[in-house]
Amino acid sequence: MQMHYRGVRGARMPPTIEAESALTDRYQTTVPETVRRALRLSKRDRVHYSIRPNGEVVLSRAPVAEVADPVLGHFLGFLAKDMQRHPERMQAVDSNYVEQLRNLVQGVVVDLDAPLSDADE
């Protein structure tokens, strides 16, 4: 790893950290640890490449896109169609049942952004 200081003489500039990695026969590479830390990359994160007119390539962390679950989408579509075709089947939820559900989940905290453990994946 090399560190370079660039800028006006005498001015304190943050260091430019450079790293290298090799391409495999299949044009794949490993993102060096220093780059992973700088971009706060984790397994399965995506990276974004910006190619500038001068040939310089800038690597950055890609924004997390909301990915629609096709199975859930089909299921919700099925439910919507069924409710439209058979509105007589819909029933109000009893308030006692709602209270039982609230009691069951009271104090339960779910972080939907937390990564799954290896056993859960």
Secondary structure by P-SEA (a helix, b strand, c coil): cbbbbbcccccccccbbbbbbbbcccccccccaaaaaaacccccbbbbbbbccccbbbbbbccccccccaaaaaaaaaaaaaaaaccccbbbbbaaaaaaaaaaacccccccccccccccc
